Amino acid sequence: MSTRYDLVVIGAGPAGEKGAAQAAYFAKRVAIIEASARPGGIAVSTGGIPTKTLREGAVYLSGLDQHVNQLPAPDAEDPWRLLMARKLDVSEAMTKAVERNLLRHGIELIRGRARLLPERRVEVERPGGERTTLEAEVVLLAPGSRPHHPTGVPMDDPDVHDSESILGIERAPQSLLVLGGSALGCEYSSIFAALGVRVTVVDARSHLLPALDAEMSQVLAESFNGMGIRVVTQASVSAVARVDGGLEAQLEDGRSLVAQKVLVASGRRARTEGLGLEEAGIETDASGWVRVDERYATAAPGVFAAGDVIGPPGLASVAMEQARVAVCHAFGIEFKMMTDRFRPMYVFSIPEAAWAGLTEEEARTGGLDCETGRSSFATNAKARISGFPDGLVKLVFRVSDKTLVGVHIVGELASELIHIGQFVMHEGGTIDHFIDATFAVPTRSEAYKYAAYDGLMRLSRRKPAAPR
């Protein structure tokens, strides 16, 4: 027997939830299939919300926001236990919020493992082994992703973890080696360092967070160094092995690094095992990400995909918007037909990093005659008051008309501040917007004004072009 729906969604993470809700809002009959016991995906279980909760707790317990690099005495012996308790509370609250949202929209949540069949049919294997088939006008594929496990690293060792299993440790280690300067690598490195753990982060690339402006990456690395984090770039790990009761990582250049625990943060892979993509006519690229067009449609008629399964950036905010756009195209709903071209990118490290638009390198490589403006939080009154003045705001703008083309921020609340620059870019605005605006004082946001002044000063110092 089969049941007919307008939309069947595979995966109840951020993309699945919001795509389902978008369709249900426009009176579509929707079912969402989730293999886990609770909806919400890694955003509420092991990734987004949990790591951000750990971050805020680590900042509070460590006193980093007041530059007191010691844990409060009553909790000094087991800060990890306190952070995990708080993480569980917040994760539970946000999971319930997802459940309420599905219920409010009348979305049927089906627990089980999904497998795509031809002609927009989905077979569901329920926990007890019963199999049912769902038929749909549209299928949205949003199963998410899983951590990538590189070769040469013994993931079965109890002290080797990925970004999900690390949440299961009983207490913080004395030392931690992080393999990968990705977003999660930077987040966990700074969280553990704030708790007094000796942290080393290794990455094969030239700087942390390769999508980040190179100068700003250096600013972040310097802040990490100030927290006691050792950053080793342009170094590849060839193997990890047990040596004298600890873990030793061998680098390809002959060096070795020793730590009590190892965290593998070398990216993620699409969670598509057992979904039957090939049989359903869905194409993937060389890395295993599902191929989609600008409407988020796959090669299979009536099947769309959104979120981590189609590849980077792997952000919940982006996944949600992709799913909404996919559903609107799928049903011809003229509500949201494209995703944000100035979407903000962000990393909840300590301090945070966020950016939108072009990096300075991208602008110059693309042939754009650009200039930059900067304002350090070291001279910002609110940042000094808070006790965490690390970082700066950097603006990238076109010389000819001062149009803003990129905003880059390292510092506390960067994930909040980035939207100011984002909205100016949406309007095609110039850095004069920041000059003309009145910012509350003292606030971190007024750094925009002084970054714009710095940009104007740099413009004035440019030598005029020689006549031809």
C-alpha positions, -999 to +999 in steps of 0.1 A: +000+000+000+011+036-006+001+070+007+000+101-015+015+135-006+022+167-023+057+168-008+078+141+008+109+154+026+138+131+035+156+145+065+143+167+093+173+189+098+172+227+090+167+223+053+140+195+057+121+213+084+120+247+066+113+232+032+084+212+047+070+242+065+072+263+034+051+238+015+026+233+043+022+271+047+008+270+011-016+242+019+004+213+006+001+179+022+036+171+036+054+142+051+089+143+065+110+112+070+137+111+097+158+081+107+168+096+141+145+094+171+140+132+172+139+159+144+163+188+140+193+171+125+229+179+136+218+216+140+202+207+174+220+175+183+258+176+176+265+207+154+251+241+153+232+248+186+254+224+208+287+239+198+275+275+201+261+266+235+295+252+245+312+283+231+291+307+252+296+286+283+334+284+278+336+322+274+316+327+306+335+301+327+369+311+315+363+348+320+377+355+286+353+383+281+370+400+311+405+388+302+406+367+333+421+335+320+412+313+349+381+293+356+359+303+386+372+284+416+340+264+425+338+249+390+375+247+381+377+209+385+350+200+360+340+228+337+332+203+309+304+187+329+288+221+334+290+229+297+275+196+287+246+200+311+239+234+296+242+220+261+217+192+268+192+218+281+195+240+251+195+211+226+163+197+242+146+231+240+155+236+204+145+200+194+111+206+210+108+239+190+113+219+158+087+194+169+062+221+176+068+238+143+061+205+124+030+200+145+018+236+140+020+232+102+003+198+101+034+180+088+034+143+093+067+131+109+075+095+099+104+078+117+123+054+096+150+051+069+141+063+035+151+050+001+142+067-032+124+047-059+117+058-094+088+082-103+090+101-070+082+072-047+099+068-013+102+035+005+104+039+043+117+012+066+103+018+101+122+009+133+103-024+136+112-035+100+078-026+085+081-011+050+057+014+035+058+034+002+050+071-001+041+087-034+047+124-040+043+151-065+076+165-053+105+150-032+129+171-013+162+154-005+177+169+027+195+141+046+224+163+057+260+153+061+284+134+083+321+140+094+348+130+070+372+104+083+406+106+066+429+077+059+457+071+084+437+082+114+425+054+137+389+065+143+382+034+164+407+046+191+387+058+221+408+091+222+403+099+185+371+118+179+352+136+151+331+167+156+301+146+167+317+120+190+338+147+209+305+156+226+306+122+243+338+127+263+334+127+301+359+156+308+381+180+290+416+165+281+449+181+292+459+184+255+441+183+222+453+180+186+428+193+161+433+181+125+418+208+103+414+245+104+377+244+093+349+262+110+343+233+134+381+230+139+384+266+149+353+265+171+364+235+191+400+247+193+390+279+209+363+263+232+388+238+246+416+264+249+392+286+269+389+257+293+426+256+298+433+227+274+466+228+255+455+230+219+473+226+186+455+229+153+471+216+121+459+224+086+475+217+052+464+250+038+482+284+040+458+298+066+428+290+088+393+291+072+404+294+035+372+312+025+380+340+050+400+370+039+437+361+043+444+392+065+415+384+087+425+348+090+458+361+103+440+383+128+421+352+140+453+331+143+469+359+164+439+359+187+442+321+189+479+324+198+470+348+226+447+321+240+476+297+239+465+278+208+494+267+186+485+271+149+504+250+124+496+257+088+509+242+055+514+209+073+497+176+065+492+147+089+503+114+073+494+091+103+482+090+139+493+062+162+495+052+199+529+059+214+537+054+251+500+056+261+494+089+241+486+098+206+513+109+182+506+125+148+533+122+121+535+152+097+547+147+062+576+170+068+590+146+095+578+165+125+555+148+151+529+162+175+517+145+207+484+150+225+460+132+249+432+134+224+428+140+187+398+158+171+394+152+133+378+183+118+387+177+081+353+185+065+321+166+060+306+142+034+270+139+021+249+114+041+235+095+011+243+059+020+213+036+013+192+064-003+193+047-038+204+079-056+216+061-087+185+040-091+164+071-088+184+089-115+201+115-092+236+125-101+265+133-077+298+150-083+333+135-077+331+144-040+297+128-036+276+159-033+242+158-051+241+179-082+214+205-085+206+234-108+198+270-098+163+259-088+179+231-066+164+205-089+183+173-093+186+153-126+155+132-115+122+149-125+104+162-094+132+156-070+149+186-054+178+187-029+190+213-004+213+217+026+246+199+034+238+171+009+246+194-020+279+206-006+295+236+012+291+260+029+273+236+053+255+264+072+220+259+087+210+294+076+219+287+040+203+252+040+170+267+052+169+293+024+179+267-003+150+245+008+125+273+008+136+283-028+135+247-039+099+242-027+088+275-042+102+264-076+088+229-073+052+241-068+054+273-088+049+294-057+060+330-065+072+337-030+109+331-027+126+323-060+163+328-053+188+326-025+208+355-011+237+365-032+253+383-002+247+355+023+267+359+055+293+333+064+302+329+100+323+309+124+314+308+162+350+306+173+364+327+202+365+353+189+339+350+161+346+355+125+320+365+099+321+378+063+299+387+033+308+396-003+342+395-018+375+391+000+403+416-008+421+388-027+390+379-047+383+415-056+419+422-068+422+388-086+389+396-104+405+429-117+385+452-094+403+484-085+394+483-048+405+499-016+400+488+021+392+504+054+398+490+089+388+497+124+403+477+153+382+467+183+412+476+204+401+513+200+364+505+203+349+517+236+323+489+239+349+462+231+372+476+258+344+477+283+335+441+276+371+431+281+374+413+248+389+438+223+404+413+198+397+417+161+386+443+137+362+453+110+375+454+074+356+469+045+364+463+008+350+488-017+353+499-053+376+529-058+356+545-086+324+550-066+331+537-031+305+509-035+309+483-008+318+449-021+329+430+010+327+431+048+349+410+071+348+409+108+368+391+135+357+398+170+329+391+195+294+395+180+308+393+145+279+371+135+255+398+145+275+428+132+279+413+097+243+420+088+249+457+088+273+455+060+253+428+043+222+451+040+243+479+026+256+456-001+221+445-009+212+481-016+243+486-037+254+511-011+287+529-006+309+533+025+293+568+028+263+550+044+285+544+074+298+579+075+263+594+073+247+570+098+245+577+135+256+547+156+248+544+193+278+550+215+294+529+229+287+500+206+308+476+186+288+486+155+303+521+154+335+503+142+318+505+108+320+543+108+357+544+116+365+516+091+348+538+065+368+569+076+399+548+073+389+538+038+384+574+028+418+583+042+434+556+021+416+569-010+429+604-003+464+592-001+463+575-035+484+591-061+464+603-091+469+583-122+495+597-146+480+612-178+481+590-209 
